[in-house]
């Protein structure tokens, strides 16, 4: 019996993701994340959620977006949905809020860089700085 290598695992996972994404989209689902295990066998877990995109283009079905709305109320953010569409400048780059990660205690605030579309993690203090300005 041969073991599955890390390289093979990455390649197979990428191919499966590429094949599964259009199927999920056809059924109104968005892929959240995949996790793969390799070694004696190869196992892949795909997590997806239903899309419920509102008029502003915000996916309200995304658990991290739901968590953002909850934490925004706790922090006293006046209009949480506006924060997800209006750019904020951090160190010369423009970001919009992408969500909140309860699992990340140190960097829970998720913000999308408008120049490359990448999501970055920030400390909660960044949100407090914007509220105090």
C-alpha positions as CSV (number, residue, x, y, z in Angstrom):
1,X,0.0,0.0,0.0
2,X,1.4,3.4,-0.9
3,X,0.9,6.6,1.1
4,X,-0.6,9.7,-0.3
5,X,2.0,12.5,-0.3
6,X,1.3,16.1,0.6
7,X,2.0,17.2,-3.0
8,X,-0.6,14.7,-4.4
9,X,-3.0,15.8,-1.7
10,X,-2.7,19.5,-2.8
11,X,-3.2,18.6,-6.4
12,X,-6.2,16.4,-5.9
13,X,-7.8,18.9,-3.6
14,X,-7.4,21.7,-6.1
15,X,-8.9,19.6,-8.9
16,X,-11.9,18.6,-6.7
17,X,-12.5,22.2,-5.5
18,X,-12.4,23.4,-9.2
19,X,-15.0,20.7,-10.1
20,X,-17.3,21.1,-7.1
21,X,-17.5,25.0,-7.0
22,X,-19.7,25.3,-10.2
23,X,-22.0,22.5,-8.9
24,X,-22.4,24.3,-5.5
25,X,-23.1,27.6,-7.3
26,X,-25.7,26.0,-9.5
27,X,-27.6,25.0,-6.3
28,X,-27.1,28.4,-4.6
29,X,-24.3,27.3,-2.3
30,X,-20.9,28.9,-1.5
31,X,-17.9,26.8,-0.5
32,X,-16.7,27.9,3.0
33,X,-13.6,25.8,3.3
34,X,-12.1,22.4,2.6
35,X,-9.8,20.3,4.7
36,X,-7.9,17.3,3.5
37,X,-6.1,14.5,5.3
38,X,-3.5,12.4,3.7
39,X,-1.2,9.5,4.6
40,X,-2.5,6.0,4.5
41,X,-5.6,7.3,2.9
42,X,-7.0,10.6,1.4
43,X,-10.0,12.3,3.0
44,X,-11.6,15.5,1.9
45,X,-14.2,17.5,3.8
46,X,-16.1,20.3,2.1
47,X,-18.2,22.8,4.0
48,X,-20.7,25.0,2.2
49,X,-23.5,27.4,3.1
50,X,-26.5,28.7,1.3
51,X,-26.2,32.1,-0.3
52,X,-28.6,34.8,0.7
53,X,-27.1,37.9,-0.9
54,X,-28.9,41.1,-0.2
55,X,-29.2,44.2,-2.4
56,X,-25.8,45.5,-1.2
57,X,-24.1,42.3,-2.3
58,X,-23.6,41.1,1.3
59,X,-23.9,37.3,1.8
60,X,-26.0,37.2,4.9
61,X,-25.9,33.4,5.0
62,X,-22.1,33.4,5.7
63,X,-21.5,32.6,9.4
64,X,-18.7,35.1,9.7
65,X,-20.9,37.9,8.3
66,X,-23.6,36.9,10.8
67,X,-21.0,37.1,13.6
68,X,-19.9,40.6,12.3
69,X,-23.5,41.9,12.7
70,X,-23.6,40.5,16.2
71,X,-20.2,41.9,17.3
72,X,-21.0,45.3,15.5
73,X,-24.0,45.7,17.7
74,X,-22.0,44.9,20.8
75,X,-19.4,47.4,19.9
76,X,-21.9,50.1,19.0
77,X,-21.2,50.3,15.3
78,X,-24.1,52.5,13.9
79,X,-24.6,50.8,10.5
80,X,-22.8,47.4,10.3
81,X,-23.9,46.8,6.6
82,X,-22.4,50.1,5.6
83,X,-19.1,49.0,7.0
84,X,-19.2,46.0,4.7
85,X,-19.5,48.3,1.6
86,X,-17.7,51.5,2.5
87,X,-13.9,51.4,2.2
88,X,-11.7,52.2,5.3
89,X,-8.0,53.1,5.0
90,X,-5.5,51.2,7.0
91,X,-1.8,51.9,6.5
92,X,-2.5,53.3,3.0
93,X,-4.6,50.5,1.7
94,X,-8.4,50.3,1.4
95,X,-10.4,47.6,3.2
96,X,-14.0,46.7,3.8
97,X,-15.2,44.5,6.6
98,X,-15.6,40.9,5.5
99,X,-16.7,39.3,8.8
100,X,-15.8,38.3,12.3
101,X,-14.0,35.2,13.5
102,X,-15.0,34.1,17.0
103,X,-12.4,31.3,16.8
104,X,-9.5,33.9,16.5
105,X,-9.2,35.6,19.8
106,X,-6.2,37.8,18.8
107,X,-7.2,38.8,15.3
108,X,-11.0,38.4,15.1
109,X,-11.8,41.3,12.6
110,X,-11.8,40.1,9.0
111,X,-11.3,42.8,6.3
112,X,-11.0,42.4,2.5
113,X,-8.3,44.4,0.7
114,X,-10.0,46.1,-2.2
115,X,-6.8,46.0,-4.3
116,X,-6.4,42.2,-4.4
117,X,-9.6,40.8,-2.9
118,X,-7.6,39.0,-0.2
119,X,-9.1,38.8,3.4
120,X,-6.8,39.8,6.2
121,X,-7.2,39.5,10.0
122,X,-7.0,42.5,12.3
123,X,-7.1,43.0,16.0
124,X,-10.3,44.2,17.6
125,X,-8.5,47.5,18.5
126,X,-8.6,48.5,14.8
127,X,-12.4,48.6,15.0
128,X,-12.2,50.6,18.2
129,X,-9.9,53.1,16.5
130,X,-12.4,53.6,13.6
131,X,-15.2,54.2,16.1
132,X,-13.2,56.7,18.1
133,X,-12.3,58.9,15.0
